[in-house]
Amino acid sequence: MRNFLYFILFLLFVVACKSPEARRPEQRSSGSFIKESAERNKKLYKKEEAVITKIISQNKTTEFESNPNGFWYFYNVKDTVSTLMPKFGDLVTFTYDVKDLDGTTIVSEVENGLQKYQVDQSNQDLISGIREGIKIMKEGETVTFLFPSYKAFGYYGIQEKLGANVPIQSTITLRSIETSEEN
């Protein structure tokens, strides 16, 4: 009996000294949601690009340019003399509107008012297309941009005015550029 008691104590000692094992997750994520989302977004972009390309091809009188950042634009008023364009830290003043691709006004220039924006430093609530578009403009120019939804208001849209994933056009007039002391 005494040997049996020692044997039990020895087993308890061996079991108690065992190192803890890592718990395994109950569910493993395969990343399929992200892959599916990326595929959906690629299809959406191709569809929007086709619509914008069709608009451009139907408008024979306007000379559109494409930007490597993923949008298209044309000049309403172009400055061929000045070379000053906004750079990092410059304070720009501008006006803009938001329209659907058919030209129906969603948010007018008057509703937006005069905007001030410090290039690449402001946390101002501007869509990425406008922030990038301003950088290719010169003071006094007016440019109309065609933005796919990912450069515009994307998934969120504008509450009660613009639905989700809708491409837009926006006409921006760059009123002034105040260069920062760093430039």
TARAMO-V858292 format. One record per residue. PHI is phi as a letter, one per 30 degrees, with the letter a starting at -180 (none if undefined). Layout:
BEGIN
[[PHI] [PHI]]
END
This chain:
BEGIN
[[none] [d] [d] [d] [d] [d] [d] [d] [d] [d] [d] [d] [d] [d] [d] [d] [d] [d] [d] [d] [c] [d] [d] [c] [d] [d] [b] [c] [c] [c] [i] [d] [d] [d] [d] [d] [d] [d] [d] [e] [d] [d] [d] [d] [d] [d] [d] [d] [d] [d] [d] [d] [d] [d] [d] [d] [d] [d] [c] [d] [d] [c] [c] [d] [b] [c] [c] [d] [d] [j] [b] [b] [a] [b] [d] [d] [b] [b] [c] [c] [c] [d] [c] [d] [b] [d] [b] [e] [j] [d] [c] [c] [c] [a] [b] [a] [b] [b] [b] [d] [d] [d] [j] [d] [d] [c] [b] [d] [d] [d] [d] [d] [i] [d] [c] [c] [b] [c] [e] [h] [b] [d] [c] [e] [d] [c] [d] [d] [d] [d] [e] [d] [d] [e] [d] [c] [c] [c] [e] [i] [d] [b] [b] [c] [c] [c] [c] [d] [e] [d] [c] [c] [c] [h] [d] [d] [i] [b] [e] [i] [b] [b] [d] [d] [h] [c] [d] [b] [b] [b] [c] [c] [c] [d] [d] [a] [b] [c] [d] [d] [d] [d] [d]]
END
